[in-house]
Structure formats: C-alpha cells, structure tokens
C-alpha cells in the first residue's frame, strides 16, 4: 500500500514539475536572453575585480567563467524574496591562483626516466626522483605535516610559478598536494587554509559595475560552501545574483587517472579527436574539497580534480537541440525536486541530485546517441530524465572523466529510491 501511494505521489510530482517548468520556459525567454547578454557584455568589470584580487593578495590571479552561464545552458527564472527579485541561477567563476602550479609526481618521474627533464631541473623535481628511488611516497607518510597557503611564498616574478606535487588518494578523482620538506618528507597543503586565505581576499575586494555607480558587489559577506565562496551581487538592489567563486590551482598536464576518457571507444564520433587533444592540452584544475566519505586524517588535505574548462569546451561543441533538451530536462528536474520537498508528509531531504549530475548524464548520452536523434526536443528531454532516474535508482552516476568516481555515493540510497521511483519509471511519456 505504501509503495503504491509513493508511486502515485511520485508520478504526480513528475507531472506537476513538467507543467511548472514548461510555464517558466514560455513566460521567461525574452528576459532570460536580455539578462544573459547584458551579463556577458559586462565581463570587463570582472577583469577589474581580477586586478583588485591581484593587488590585495600579492599573487597572480585569473578569473574563468564556468557553469551554466559560460556553457549557455542557463534557464534563468526568478524568485521574489522580501520584495526583491533573485535569479535562481548562480554565476560560477573559477578563481585560479596562478602563482602556484600543480604537477603529478608520477609524470615527473616518467619524464626523468625518459630523459626529457633537463639537467638543470629544479630541486623539487630532483627530490621527487630521489624520493621515488627510495620507495618513499606521500601515501606512506602517516603523520601528515600541514602547510598553510600564506607560508607558501608566491613566485618571485609575475610569469614564474611555484610547483606543488599531486598524488592521487584512494578516492577516484581526488588527490593530495604537497611540497617536499626536510629530508624529502611531504608537507601537504590544507584545503581549509587555501579557502580561508582566498575568502579573506575576496571579502576585501569590491566588484564594480560598469552600469551603475558604486560597487555592485561590496566587500565582505563571502560564505564558504563546499569548495566555493558565495557572495550575492547587489544584495540591497531589486535584481541580484549569487556569485560562486571557486579558488583553485591549475594542473597544466592531463592527469593520468583520467587517461581512460581519452582512450575509450564511443558509439558516435563525439567528441572528435581534435577536441580531445585540445582539452588534454589544457590540463585540469584542483579545487579545495575532500571526498564525501573521507573520514580519515587526510580529510583536511584532499582535493578534487575539476574538469570545468573541459566541460565548457565539450558543451560548446553541442548542437542547439542537445542544449535545449538538457535545459528542458533541468527545469523539470528542479521542479520535481521542489514538488517532492514540499509534500506535507515528506521528511527533510538530506541531499538531493543537482543539475551537474544531470549534465553528466547529458555528456554520456552525447557519446551514445546519434545527432539526428536529438531533433525532437521533448523526446530527448524525456530520454535524459529517464536515464537520470535509472541511475538514481541504481545509486550510481559515474563521473564523465573518471567513471570510478560515483558522484552520488553520499546521497542515501533509500531517499533516491523512495523519492525518484522504484521498479517502474515515474516519468510520463
């Protein structure tokens, strides 16, 4: 009886969510496009903000637009709070600390063995090779030494970089960053220290608008959420956005743990070889957040590999039909989650699936589904949602670049199964 009731409620949630999403698509397109154009046209103000961050921190900084705004996968609609209108879409920006670069230790060792490294290699590289020959790795060091970011001296010149070494942990898609201290022992960079340092810098820097007088993003007010620093744009104005600044470091070489992405066989010829090569040449980033299930002493020193720049390149290569299918599916997904959360009998959900999980399904689907089969937007949106629901019921959404990383392992399987369907699909169609 309880299962039948849940099935009926879930079916209603999907139907109501689809209806609300379609209404927002119909009512909101002109304003959405206008706001997105004005946002992109004002990107110069972020360059001014970038200069302010450089001056305040004494480090070289680069801001990179990421997320749905950068990928044109936004579906902007508004909510009203206390008489003010807020966009439901965050503006995601990666804050790259360019004074430090990250190099995978195993890649340095491979370069030395192949004779590629110059004789005048730096002390850090030489120490790595010595450490490797002695079979003394970062993983063997049980008593971790932590190094605050502000004690890592920035590069002496604007175009030089200090190197930190990257060592994968036992969580797929995660790593530790360190430099070698006395006697070649690794000294790890703490995620809290890194976020704390940049939180203080962001809090001291105001973002000025090119349109209105005065600071659009006044100093102060940054809240740490996962790897991001969240600040609200124009908090006392009628229209405002939330900004998520993600401080990170660049790893210029493609990580070995993601090599399978480059080599795997695909049903359709997407992405193409040229795009894959371009993505690999850009490397990836690492962001300060540990794995959800990490309860060991390495919790404070574990970083996640981020492929945001690669995702932006991939999504920008998609057709309009593929993009619009995803946007429709995303709006429906958000409305369904909202319907489920607002049930009178529904206990609070600890964690819920995100639009990033759905975007991951999109990328996998684009490898499997021929381009001509995306022309029917409604069918394609339903196909994405059914695949998404199926993965939720199984309790596994594999990361697109590192499939061994199950991105929803932290969400209770009972909640996924109970709220998103059991044996049969709840999605109409």
N, C-alpha and C positions, 0 to 999 in steps of 0.2 A: 504493500500500500504506500509506504513511504517512498519507495523507488518510483512508483507510478506518479505520485504527486510531484516529486523532484523533476521527473521527465516533463510533465506538463508545464511546471514553472519555468524550466529552462527553455522550452520551446517558445513560451510567451516572451521571455527575456530576449531571445534572438529576434523574434518578430518585431517587438517594440523598439529594440535597438536599431534594427534596419530602418524602420519608419522614421525615427528621430534623426538618424544620420542622413537619410535622403532629404528630409526637410532642410537640414542645415546646408547641404550641398546646393539646394535650389535657392535658398534665401541669401547665401553668403558670397557668391563667386566674385562679384564686381569689387566689393570692399576688400576681399582677400587679395586679389591681384593688385589693387591700388596700394595697399599697405606693404605688400612684398616689394613692389617697385621702389617705393619711397625708402624702404629699409636698405635695399641694395645700393641705391643712389647715395645714401648717407654713410657708406662704408668708410669714407675718409675720416669720419670722426673717431672710428676705432683705431685708425693709424695714429691719430693724436693721442688717444688713450695708450697705445703701444709705446709711444715716446715717453709718456708720463711714467709708465711702469719701468722703462729702462732707467730713467733718471732716478726714480725712487729706490730701485733695487741695486743699481750699480752693475747690472747684468745685461747681456744681450737677450732680447725677447722678441718672439714672433707670435702674432695672433693669427689663428687659422679658423675660418668659419667652417662649422661642421653641422651634422644633424640634418633634420628635415628642411630647414631653410636653405642650407647650402646645396642640398640634393633636389630641391624643388619637389619635395614630397610632403609639403605642408598642406594642411586643410584647416585654415585659420577660422576659428569662430570664437565668440566672445561670451564671457560671463560677467554678471554685474555683482559687485561687492561693495557695500557701503556707499552706493551712489557713484562708484567708479567702474569703468569697464576694463576688464583684464583679458588679454589674449590667452587662450589655452595652450598655445604653442610657445615653448621656451626658445630662446635664442642661444644656441650652443656654440661656444668658442673655445678652441684649444689654445692654452697659454703655454707656448713652448719656451722653456729655459734653454736658450741656445749656447750658454756659456759652458754647458756640460753635455757631452755626447755619450752614448751607451754602445759598447761593443761586446758581442757574445764571446765568452772566453774560448769556447771550442773553435770558433772561427779564427781567432788569433793563433791558436796552436796549429791549426791546419795550414795557415799562411807560413808559419815558421818551418814546418815540416816540408813544405813545397818550395822553400827558398824564396818566397815572394817578399818577405819582410826585409827591409833594408838593414844593412849592418849598423846603421846609426839609429836603430829603433829605440824608442824611449824606455825609460827604466821600468815603467808599468808593464810593457809588453815583455821585457826580459824577465821580470819577476814572475809573470804568468807562466812562461815556458819553464822556468826553474821549478815553480810550484807543481806544474804538471808532471815533470820528470820525477818528482819525489812522491807522486801519487797523493798529494795533499790538496784537496779541493775544498771549496766553500761548504759543501754539504757535510764534510767531515768535522767541521768546526762546531762543536756543541755549545760552547759558551760564546754567544754572539756579541760582538762589540758594535755598538750603535754609534753612528756619526751624524750629528745634526747638520742640516744643509748650510747653515751660516758659518760652519767651520770648514767647509769645502771652499777653498779660495777660487774665485772665478778666474777664467782665463785672463792672462795679462794684457792681451790685445783684443780688440773687438772681433777679429776674424779667427782667433785661435780658440780651441776648446779643450777642456779638461775631460779625460776619459774615465768613465766608470765601467766596470765589468759586469756582464749579465750572466747569471747562472740559473737555468730552469729549476723549478721546485718540483715536488711530486704532484702538483696540481697542473693539469694541462692548460697551457695558455698563461701561466704565471711564472714569475722569476724573482730572484733577489738581485739587488745592485750593490756593488761594493768596490772599494779600492783596497790595495794591499798595504798593510801597516808594517809594524816591526816584525822582522823575521818572516815576512811573507804571509802573515795571518790576515784573513779578510776582515775588513771593517765595513759594516753594512750601513746603507743609507735608510733611515727611518721614514716611513710614509707619513707619520704624524708630523715629523719635523719639516718635511717638504711642503705639506699642505699648510702647516702653521706659518711658515715663512711667507708663502705667497698670499695667504689670507691677509696677513698684516700689510703687505704691499698693496694688494687690491683695495683694501679698506682705506688706504691713504690717498688713493688716486681717483680723481673725478673724471667722468666721461662727459665731454661737452658736445652738445648738439649743434649742427650747422644751421638748424632751422630756428630754434628758439633761443632766447637769451639765457645765460646761466647754465650751470651743469645739469645735464639730463640724468646722469647717474651720480648723485652726490657721493662724497667719500663716506665710508662706514656702511655697516649693515650687511656685510657678507656672512652667509651662513654655510657651514660645511655640511655637505650632503653627499655621502659616498666619496668619489674622487673629485667632486665638483665644489666650486664656491658659488653660491647662489646669491644674486643681487637683483633687486627689482628696478627696472628702468622707470624714471619719473614717478616715484612712489606716491606723490601727492597730486598727480595730474589725473584727468579723467581716463585717458587711454594709457596703458602701461604694459610692459612686457617683463617677464622674468629672464634674466641672463644667467646661464650656467657657464662659468669659466672653469675649465679643467686644466690645472697645471700639469705639465708632462715633460718628458725628455724624449729626444729623438734617437732612434736606433737606425743609422743610415744603411746598414746591411740587412737584407731579408733574413728573419730568424729561421734557424734550421728546423724548429719544431713546426713551422708552417710550410715546409717544403712539399708536403703531400698535396696541398692546394694547387701548386703549380703543375704537378705531375699527373693528377688523377684524370681518368677518362670521363668524358662528358657526352651525354646523348646528343646535344646540339652544340654547334661551334660557338658557344659563348661561355666565358669571354674568349676572344681571339688571342692568338699567340703574341701579337704586338702589344695588346693591352696588358696581358700578363707580364710581359717583360718590362713595360713602363711602370707597372705597380711594384714589381720586385725591386726595380732600381731606386725607388723612393724609400724602401725600408718600411719601418713602422714606428710607433711611439709606445712608451710605457707610462701608465698612469698610476697614481698612488692609492691603490685599494687592493686588499688581500682577498683571497678566495672565501666564499661564504662559509665553507665548512672548515676553515683553518682555525683550530683551537690550540695550536702548538706555539712554541716560543718564537716561531718565525712569523707570527701574525703581524707584528709591527714592521717587518722588513720585506713583506711580499708585495710585488707589484704586478699589475695586469697588463698584458700586451694589448695595445689598441690598434685597430686597423681602420680608423675613421677616414684617413686620407684615401686608402684603397677603396673603401666603400663608396666614397664620393665619386671616384673615377668610374667605378662599376655602375652605379645608379645613373650617372650622367650619360652612360652609353645605352641606356634602355630606351625603348620606344615610348611614345606618349600613351599608348594603350596599356603597356605594362605599368607605367607610373600611375595612371588613373585607376586601374584595377586595384592597385595597392591602397591608394588614397581612400577609395570607397570602402574597402575591407577594413582599413584602420578606423575610419569613423564608426563603422558598425561595431567593431570590436570594443571601442571605448564606450559606446552607448550600452552595449550588452553588459560590460563590467559594472557600469553605473546602475543599470537595472537590477543586477544581482545584489549589489551592495545596499540598495535602498529597499530590499524586501523587509517587511516588518519582522519576519521570523529569522532573518539572516544574521548569524553571529558575525562580528567584525572579521574581515579577511586580513590575515597577517601579511601576505604578499599576493600580488596579482601579476598576471602577464603584462608585458609592456609592448609598445609599438615597435621597439627594437627587436623583440622576439619575432613579431610578425614580419618585419623587414628581412630578418634572417631567412624565414620561410620563402619570401619572395626571391631572394638570391638563389637559394637551392632550386626553386621552381623554374627559374630562368635557364638553368642548366639542363632541365629535363624536358621542357615544353617548347615546341617549335613556335617561332614568332607569329606565324599566321593563325595559331590557335588562341591568341590573345585578343583578337579583334572584337569579340563580344565581351564588353566590359562587365556586364552583370554576371555572366557565366564565369569569367575569370576571377572576379571578386569572390564569388561563392566557392570556387575551386580553392582559392587561397585560404579562405576561412575553414573549409572542411579539412584541408591538410593541417592547418594550425590546430584545430580542435583534436584531430587524431594524435598529433604529437603531445598535446596537453594530457590527453587520457593515458598515453604511454609514459608520461612523466619525463620526456627527453626531447629537448631542442638542441641539436648539435651545432656548435659554433661553425660558421661558414668556412673559416680559415683553418681552424683546429677542431675537427669533429669530435675528438676525445673529450672536449670540454662541453659538458651538458649544462647549458645556461640556466636551466630551471631546476637544478638539483636542490636548491634551497627552498623551493615552494612545496609545501606539504602536498603529497600525492593525493591524500583524501580530499583536500579542497579542490584540486584540479578536476578529479573525477566527479565529485558531487556537484560542482557548480557548472561544469562545462560538458556534461553528458556522460552516460555510462556505456552501454553496449551499442546503441544506435546513435546516429548523428541527430542533433537537435536543430541543425541549420536547415531552414526551408529551402527547397529548390531541387 
